[in-house]
Amino acid sequence: GRLEAVTQQMGYHPQYLDSFLKMQHYLLHMDGPLPFDCRHYIAIMAAARHQCRYLVNLHVLQFLRAGGDPQWLRGLDFIPLKLRNLNEINKILAHRPWLITKEHIEKLLKISEWSWSLAELVHAVVLLAHCHALASFVFGCGCEQDEGPGGRGSLKPLSPGNQCFCEATAGNGCSQELLRINRKRSLDSCMELDSLRERMQRIHVETEGREETRLLQQDREEGEGQGAGVGVQDGTEHRSDPSVGLSPLADTDGEVTSATNLSCYMQDPDFGYQDFARRDEDQTQVFRVQDYSWEDHGFSLVNRLYSDIGHLLDEKFRMVDGLQSSAMAKRQGCEPSVFKRGIWNYIHCMFGIRYDDYDYAEVNQLLERMLKVYIKTVTCYPEKTNPEMFDRFWKQFKHSEKVHVNLLILEARMQAELLYALQAITQYMI
């Protein structure tokens, strides 16, 4: 079985991967306030905001396996109003989380047949933030599948196989086996980008032919058996299947799972990131961590309303902070902790989050321009990450260090979204 591309990349840091898998498995597959099919649909909505076809396809498959209604995959117009009402907070959290207010929370919680409970909303918020941040990692590490000649990413991953990376910690030792395989099959972290790309391209080309042959054969069989099919090349649809908006991308179980048009999963597609208020604009208040922090406020709130998720999130935040980066920092002429904090605080600064005890002049000293451009793009509009930017950023980094930077982006972004959402929930409760 081929390893899922995200775990291949995270496998360069096995301890982090283990904490990531535990948290994600709990979020998607263990007892919690939300039904399992709704969890995956919320993940689809979140990934669609960044046009992350890779994650959308993954969760479409999981949604169907969880017994989800195929009609929902036609888009937001075909889902219950309760889920559709989540669209506004999904949009704001993904692009401008500082706009979240207690009024948004109140609107979702107001008494009606479509109202959310506080526990359900916290579960949904963690899911949204997780998938937005994971989309940044997917694009940043080149895991997004190619959608045309040359593709979007600079690394050519293997296509997702039948092993869902959410399920690798099901209590049967799969996680340790996955880590062992990752370590065995991962490339030397010192290998440069060109060599890595060449190898991944070769693997991709070798498997592409077999996949295409299998899919064409399956299409013919389905066409003969059902009189229905989809013209993938010209986009022409000929079928009676209710799942309009799906095209055949079969996994190893032969299920049809790929969304062709992600726009059906979102409204207001032009709404995107804008730079946090300029210095001459004071209408948006800076978020000061001294007033509301993850450690002192967010952790206890999320843990109280959604049991144990706070501990798993906190472990993940601490794990990424503890990753070794001595060589990476040395090349920047600073201590590892100083370099990592510079990246973390720069990401939070882009979302209007400030630390009173930090000198932001350090950011310009620690992070050269191309590194800052890369971090901002992957953080704020990951779908715009392009190979040229990717190549120019990667030159000075080993592969494990590239993954490390993207893990910092993932966790800093997720915490930023959670801080704004949890603060709004706290204000509503008060």
C-alpha positions, 0 to 999 in steps of 0.5 A, a space after each residue: 500500500 502506498 503511504 498517504 502523502 501528508 504522512 510521508 512529509 510529516 514522517 521526517 519528524 516522527 514524534 510530531 507525526 504521532 501527536 498529529 495522528 492522535 489528535 486527528 483520529 480523535 477529532 474525526 473518528 472518536 466520540 464527540 458532539 458531532 455525527 461522523 458524516 457531518 465532521 467530514 462534510 465540515 472538513 470538505 467545506 473548510 478545505 474548499 475555501 483554499 481550493 484544496 482538492 487533495 483534502 476535499 477528495 480525501 474527506 468526500 471518500 470518508 464522508 461516504 464511508 461514514 454513511 453520508 447522504 450523496 446528495 450533500 455532495 452536490 453542494 451547500 444548497 443540498 445540505 441541512 440549514 444547520 450545516 449551511 449556517 456554518 458557512 459564514 464562520 468558515 469563510 471568516 476563520 479561513 481568511 480574516 479570523 479577526 472579524 469573528 465576533 460574539 454576534 456570529 456565535 450568538 447567531 449559530 446558538 440561537 434557539 431554533 430547530 437548526 441551532 448549534 449547541 456550544 459543544 457542537 460549535 467548539 467541535 466544528 471550530 476545531 475541525 475548521 481551523 484544523 483543515 484550514 491549517 492542514 491545507 497550508 501544509 498540503 500546498 506548502 509541501 507540494 502534496 496537492 495533486 496536479 491539476 494540469 501540465 506541470 502541476 501546482 506543487 514542486 514535489 510530486 507525491 504519490 496519489 492517496 492510497 487506501 490508508 487514511 492517515 486519520 486512522 493510523 492510531 486505532 490502537 493496534 500499533 499502526 502508528 508505530 508501523 507507519 513511522 517505521 515505514 516512513 523512516 525506512 522509505 524517507 529520503 535522507 534529509 540532506 538530499 536537495 530538492 532537485 534530487 527529491 523531485 526527480 525521484 518522486 517524478 519517476 514514481 509518479 510517472 510509473 504509477 500514473 499509467 497503471 492508474 489511468 488504465 484501471 480507471 478507464 477499465 472501471 469506467 467501461 464496466 460502470 458504463 456497461 452496467 449502469 448506462 452512466 458515466 462521466 466524460 472527464 476530458 471535456 467535462 460532459 456528464 451523462 448519468 442518472 446518479 444523484 451525486 452531480 458534481 462528482 467525477 470518477 476517481 476510484 480508490 482501492 475499494 472502487 468507490 467514486 469519490 472526486 469532486 470536480 467543482 469545489 465552488 459548490 462547497 462555498 459561497 462568496 468565493 472572492 472573499 479572501 485574506 486582506 492585510 490586517 489593519 494598516 497603521 493609520 487604521 484603528 478600526 480593527 483592534 490588535 489581539 494581545 496574547 497577554 489578554 487572551 492566550 491558549 495556555 491561560 484561556 483557550 485550552 481550558 475552554 475547549 477542553 471543558 466543552 469538548 472533552 480531551 481535545 484540549 490536551 491533544 491540541 496542546 501536545 501538538 503545539 508543544 511538539 512542534 515547538 520542541 522540534 530540533 532546528 539547530 542547523 536551520 537556525 545556525 545558518 540564520 545566525 541565531 539560536 533555534 528557539 529564537 528562529 522558531 519564535 520569529 517564524 511563529 510570531 510573524 505568522 501571528 502578526 499577519 493575523 493581528 496577534 501581538 506579543 507585548 514582550 517581543 521585539 518585532 524588529 527581530 523578524 526582519 533580522 531573522 527572516 530574509 525576504 524570500 522566506 517571509 514571502 513564502 511563509 505569508 503565501 502559504 499561511 494566508 493564501 496557500 492556493 497561490 503557492 507556485 513552483 518558482 516561489 517554492 524553489 527559491 525558498 527551498 534552496 538553503 534548507 534541507 528537506 526535513 527543515 522545509 517540512 519543519 517550517 511548514 509544520 510551524 505554519 500549520 500550528 501557528 495558523 491553527 492556534 491563531 484561528 482558535 484564539 479568535 474563535 474561542 475568544 468570541 465564544 468566551 465573550 458570548 458566554 460572559 
